[in-house]
Protein backbone atom coordinates (compact mmCIF):
# COMPACT_ATOMS: atom_id res chain seq x y z
CA UNK A 1 0.00 0.00 0.00
CA UNK A 2 1.28 3.42 -0.91
CA UNK A 3 1.39 5.70 2.10
CA UNK A 4 2.50 9.29 2.50
CA UNK A 5 5.46 8.02 4.52
CA UNK A 6 6.48 5.60 1.75
CA UNK A 7 6.38 8.35 -0.88
CA UNK A 8 8.24 10.74 1.40
CA UNK A 9 11.05 8.24 2.00
CA UNK A 10 11.29 7.36 -1.70
CA UNK A 11 11.60 11.06 -2.50
CA UNK A 12 14.17 11.61 0.25
CA UNK A 13 16.35 8.82 -1.06
CA UNK A 14 15.98 9.99 -4.67
CA UNK A 15 17.01 13.51 -3.69
CA UNK A 16 19.98 12.30 -1.68
CA UNK A 17 21.05 10.02 -4.53
CA UNK A 18 21.20 13.02 -6.89
CA UNK A 19 23.10 15.26 -4.48
CA UNK A 20 25.55 13.04 -2.66
CA UNK A 21 24.84 9.42 -3.49
CA UNK A 22 23.50 6.62 -1.32
CA UNK A 23 25.18 4.13 0.95
CA UNK A 24 24.79 0.43 0.12
CA UNK A 25 22.19 0.19 2.92
CA UNK A 26 20.24 3.11 1.47
CA UNK A 27 20.43 1.64 -2.04
CA UNK A 28 18.98 -1.62 -0.70
CA UNK A 29 16.23 0.32 1.09
CA UNK A 30 15.46 2.29 -2.07
CA UNK A 31 15.18 -0.91 -4.09
CA UNK A 32 12.87 -2.45 -1.48
CA UNK A 33 10.67 0.65 -1.38
CA UNK A 34 10.44 0.77 -5.19
CA UNK A 35 9.31 -2.87 -5.19
CA UNK A 36 6.55 -2.06 -2.69
CA UNK A 37 5.50 0.99 -4.71
CA UNK A 38 5.42 -0.81 -8.06
CA UNK A 39 3.56 -3.83 -6.64
CA UNK A 40 0.91 -1.48 -5.28
CA UNK A 41 0.55 0.34 -8.61
CA UNK A 42 0.25 -2.98 -10.47
CA UNK A 43 -2.42 -4.14 -8.03
CA UNK A 44 -4.38 -0.90 -8.48
CA UNK A 45 -4.26 -1.15 -12.28
CA UNK A 46 -5.27 -4.82 -12.23
CA UNK A 47 -8.19 -4.04 -9.92
CA UNK A 48 -9.36 -1.20 -12.15
CA UNK A 49 -9.15 -3.39 -15.26
CA UNK A 50 -11.01 -6.22 -13.52
CA UNK A 51 -13.74 -3.82 -12.41
CA UNK A 52 -14.03 -2.52 -15.98
CA UNK A 53 -14.39 -6.09 -17.26
CA UNK A 54 -11.15 -5.96 -19.23
CA UNK A 55 -9.23 -9.21 -19.31
CA UNK A 56 -5.51 -9.34 -20.09
CA UNK A 57 -4.34 -10.97 -23.29
CA UNK A 58 -2.23 -14.06 -22.98
CA UNK A 59 1.24 -14.14 -24.49
CA UNK A 60 -0.17 -15.74 -27.63
CA UNK A 61 -2.63 -12.88 -28.15
CA UNK A 62 -5.77 -14.58 -26.89
CA UNK A 63 -8.02 -12.87 -24.40
CA UNK A 64 -7.60 -15.84 -22.07
CA UNK A 65 -4.58 -15.40 -19.80
CA UNK A 66 -4.73 -19.16 -19.05
CA UNK A 67 -4.78 -20.16 -22.72
CA UNK A 68 -3.97 -23.83 -23.23
CA UNK A 69 -5.24 -24.42 -26.75
CA UNK A 70 -2.11 -23.17 -28.52
CA UNK A 71 1.19 -24.94 -28.72
CA UNK A 72 4.09 -22.71 -27.73
C-alpha positions as CSV (number, residue, x, y, z in Angstrom):
1,X,0.0,0.0,0.0
2,X,1.3,3.4,-0.9
3,X,1.4,5.7,2.1
4,X,2.5,9.3,2.5
5,X,5.5,8.0,4.5
6,X,6.5,5.6,1.8
7,X,6.4,8.3,-0.9
8,X,8.2,10.7,1.4
9,X,11.1,8.2,2.0
10,X,11.3,7.4,-1.7
11,X,11.6,11.1,-2.5
12,X,14.2,11.6,0.3
13,X,16.3,8.8,-1.1
14,X,16.0,10.0,-4.7
15,X,17.0,13.5,-3.7
16,X,20.0,12.3,-1.7
17,X,21.0,10.0,-4.5
18,X,21.2,13.0,-6.9
19,X,23.1,15.3,-4.5
20,X,25.6,13.0,-2.7
21,X,24.8,9.4,-3.5
22,X,23.5,6.6,-1.3
23,X,25.2,4.1,0.9
24,X,24.8,0.4,0.1
25,X,22.2,0.2,2.9
26,X,20.2,3.1,1.5
27,X,20.4,1.6,-2.0
28,X,19.0,-1.6,-0.7
29,X,16.2,0.3,1.1
30,X,15.5,2.3,-2.1
31,X,15.2,-0.9,-4.1
32,X,12.9,-2.5,-1.5
33,X,10.7,0.7,-1.4
34,X,10.4,0.8,-5.2
35,X,9.3,-2.9,-5.2
36,X,6.5,-2.1,-2.7
37,X,5.5,1.0,-4.7
38,X,5.4,-0.8,-8.1
39,X,3.6,-3.8,-6.6
40,X,0.9,-1.5,-5.3
41,X,0.6,0.3,-8.6
42,X,0.2,-3.0,-10.5
43,X,-2.4,-4.1,-8.0
44,X,-4.4,-0.9,-8.5
45,X,-4.3,-1.2,-12.3
46,X,-5.3,-4.8,-12.2
47,X,-8.2,-4.0,-9.9
48,X,-9.4,-1.2,-12.2
49,X,-9.2,-3.4,-15.3
50,X,-11.0,-6.2,-13.5
51,X,-13.7,-3.8,-12.4
52,X,-14.0,-2.5,-16.0
53,X,-14.4,-6.1,-17.3
54,X,-11.1,-6.0,-19.2
55,X,-9.2,-9.2,-19.3
56,X,-5.5,-9.3,-20.1
57,X,-4.3,-11.0,-23.3
58,X,-2.2,-14.1,-23.0
59,X,1.2,-14.1,-24.5
60,X,-0.2,-15.7,-27.6
61,X,-2.6,-12.9,-28.2
62,X,-5.8,-14.6,-26.9
63,X,-8.0,-12.9,-24.4
64,X,-7.6,-15.8,-22.1
65,X,-4.6,-15.4,-19.8
66,X,-4.7,-19.2,-19.0
67,X,-4.8,-20.2,-22.7
68,X,-4.0,-23.8,-23.2
69,X,-5.2,-24.4,-26.8
70,X,-2.1,-23.2,-28.5
71,X,1.2,-24.9,-28.7
72,X,4.1,-22.7,-27.7
